[in-house]
Amino acid sequence: MSIEDQIDSAKKIIDSEITNVTSNSLLIKSGGCASCHILFKLIESLSLNVSDATDLLSEVLYQDAQLNERITVFIHNKVSLTDVYLKLNYNLANKSAFDF
């Protein structure tokens, strides 16, 4: 597969995974990493090693500013939601310790 074909395939995979996870956040396990999910999907789908998948992801995002923005927002939103859930669970656990 040529590098151009890999880049095109990677763009489709990244776009698809952002859409899938946005509509079903359970695709990323609790405490999971959104950027790792995308990277591992590239590794799995394109049969790449971690280094090659990382290089490909960097190249795709460098070439496609719109996809770069979309993945940045996606990761930011997933991190923010994870942070909210962790704080909420922590607060609920601490509150229940004081409920009599």
C-alpha positions, 0 to 999 in steps of 0.5 A: 500500500502506498503512503498516499493510500495509507493516508487516505485510509487513515483519514477515513478511519480517524473520521469514522472513529470520531463519529462512532465514539461521539455517538457512543462514548462507551466505545472507550472504556471507563478511564480510557484515552481518546487519543490512544483509541484512535491510535490503536484503531489505526494499528489494528485496521492498517496492521501497523506497528506503534511507531508507524501508526504514530508517524501516519497519524502525525502526517494525516493531521499535518496535511488535513487541518480540518481533521486536526481541529476535529480530533483536537476538539474530540480529545478535549471533550473526552478529557473534559467529560472524563474529568467531570465523571471522575470528580463526580464519582469522587464527590459522591463517594465522599458524600456517601461516607458522611451520610448516616 
